[in-house]
Amino acid sequence: MTAPLNSVRRLRSLRYSSENMEGTGSWDLIEWSKVDDQQPALVDYCWSSSFSNLDCLLESENITFECCGVILINTHETGTLLLTNFRILFLSEGTGKLVPLGTIPLLAIEKFNKMVQKVQSNKHHSNTNPEKRLLRVTGKDMRIIVYGFRPGTKQRRAVVDAILKCSNPERVWDLYAFTCGPSKFGNKNPKERLLNEYFRLLGKSSSKASMNMIEDGSFTLSNDFWRITDLNSNYDLCQTYPFALMVPKSISDEELIQASTFRAKCRLPVISWCHPGSGAVIARSSQPLVGLMNMRSNFDEKLVASFCTQLAGHEGAQRKLYIADARPRKNALANGAMGGGSESSSNYLQSEIVFFGIDNIHAMRESFSRLRDYLDMHGTTSSDGTSSFLRHVGWSWSGSNLSSMSASVSLLGESGWLSHIQTILAGVAWIAARVAMESASVLVHCSDGWDRTTQLVSLACLLLDPYYRTFAGFQALVEKDWLAFGHPFSDRIGMTNICGSGNFELPIQSSSARSYPSSPVPQTSGSAAAQPSSSSQGLNNYSPIFLQWVDCISQIMRMYPCAFEFSPTFLVDFMDCLLSCRFGNFLCNSEKERQECGISEACGCLWDYLTDLRSCSGTTHAHCNPIYDPSRYDGPLLPPAAALAPTLWPQFHLRWACPVEPNAAETEVQCRAMALQYSEMKKEKEEAERKVDALSSTVESLNEELLKERNISRAAKESAKRAIEERSVLSRAVQSLGCKVNFTKNGDFTFEVGDDSQKCSHSIPQKTSENSTTDVSESISSSENEQKVCEALSPLLTRGEGACRWPDAGCCAQLGSQLVGLKANFEAFDKLSIYDSYFTAE
């Protein structure tokens, strides 16, 4: 990145004078005279290809203008100002790196002022010092940037013209979001996501929305009390409402049409959230068209009364209905003169009217501006480069004069920002308590029903439903209550809308509202020549309503740090993406306008981008809350009144004015490091447990095999013992017949009949079949066939007679009879079961 800055390095002649400087980085003491007049390109404005390959450039981001030798007054840095089709970049001359403070998206600029400051003479300078050419850029993200340009050049004029051209396109399609396209952050149709959220609220999560379902109108599901209607599918009923609405099941579409005529902008009462257990609902609408004549509408009254369904577990009892008017009572009465107004409790069944006293968008805009000026004036450093500790000479830290400090604290209170935050939080806590503790339904509205109403409804849902405190739930909440229900982001953020550039023009002022000193040194002073300012009519609709809502969430997160899956850092990055208009999600004023522009098809998706950032690190990413405990906070959050004391949001409010002060961010980093270490140790523990389980399984397997071997060994020993005992019994049985039995080592045995001189031998082999045992009877029976052999061997056999002459000639016959008896005995023996108990000694 430093290679393209070689030409800029030649601006080092634009340095500070070491002999004369009393304050580091003093604007007065920059020696402009040492800039080489022979190198006009270095201090003039131009465009070259030397910066076209910067690593910091985004996809489809192109440099259209560059200006060298610019001073960032806030930090006293010299560098190069680059203008792209998306933002202003400021590269430091010393490091060649991007300076975050001096880099701002074009659509995040609220206004900028051209200032001319005349420098009074002092001991270091003569009266011939040229006027300072300053450009003060005020951002929508709480920062104020001041750029200084070389006197005697037209740098500032060229920069202003370039910013006007790039920041105020004629059509919404000329924005960077369209130039970049969807890229890898494709935007699935938001209508599907809205329907899926409706299905979840109705208890129909098993149903999944699709484009076919939207096209054929088959998304009109219902439960016992509520239903989804496609009455506004073409935005004919209300142009600023979504295509699908959740309404009472007892109200017909015709009655809805009639009721819409009694509400401002046709924003009739519809359901935003319903309690899955008690049946209580939070509904929203615009003000009723009561007027000075106190007009009524039977259809509107019937629709509102239908929110008072029967209480679960209380037969015949109807639930109470609260109508929460976000406006001060006097403002509601004043709107009656213009045809608006508020409801009367006598006309609406079981109802009670409550006014929250929240101011309108104009009061919020002025309050935000005063807060930003306060932070710039009393921060660590200011947009004029002066420390707040050196600005007020009257401060006496060692004495008793701290009036200036007290005055600065009172200025914070006078801004009214924290007071507005507290009022909103009090109203939200009241709504959540009524729904959670009384099972009451609440209808919320203001004038048009898209600013204060959206703040209250969405924050109440956040407190009541833990799903909205997750990443997926937060997206569903924003898309449902802010985008689908028509918060005019184009007007409130101040960007080009679908109709062209007439909606918002960047206001330019010729001079600053406050005087800049000529030097950071307190003794030096200067004056600014005041010139008339101008602003566009579109600025009247600009107001930080959504930013105020996110600020309220940060206050709730401070009270319940373990109840949210996301961290304050996520909210900061989310707001930066929104204000920059890098993605298309928050372009235009309504769902209808975004559909006409084809936003979801032509632009990238902010949610996919944030999800992609988290995917690389998982739960250790900076967007994830390391102390999130969903099991502990699985119900509604009901903050007590004493806890509703808001403070400045350090990560957002103080990041530019006091960049080293937000200790909460440092604590979060330390906590995240500890969480990462814990996660790694947990993984190591799980790996060790897996190894132990594997070893235990191996040991168990070996034990089972050893047990099997022991059983086999025991069975073999028992079998051998039984065989020995059987052999002994067989031997005694055979020997009792006068035979001799001989056993061989291989298990075979023979028995002999007769003495040593005359005998006959019979062999009985051991059977090797696995399923059979030695059958002695078969071998003995086979010896019957060999009887003739025995007779032939008999010495008493005579050749002439051919018969045995054993006494009485009965030897062989007797032997044969004995063998037959032996066979019978063995057949009977073979049928017996021999047990160990037979052979135990008594």
PyMOL commands that set and color helices and strands:
alter all, ss='L'
color gray80, all
select helices_A, chain A and resi 3-13+27-29+32-34+40-43+49-51+106-108+155-167+172-174+176-180+190-201+211-216+253-260+264-266+298-305+329-336+361-378+388-391+403-415+417-438+452-464+466-469+471-484+489-494+501-503+537-541+545-559+568-580+591-597+599-602+606-615+618-620+641-643+650-653+663-735+776-784+787-793+807-809+811-830+836-839
alter helices_A, ss='H'
color red, helices_A
select strands_A, chain A and resi 45-46+63-72+77-84+87-92+104-105+109-119+132-139+144-149+226-229+245-248+270-274+281-285+321-325+351-355+441-445+508-509+526-528+739-743+749-754+759-764
alter strands_A, ss='S'
color yellow, strands_A
deselect
rebuild
show_as cartoon
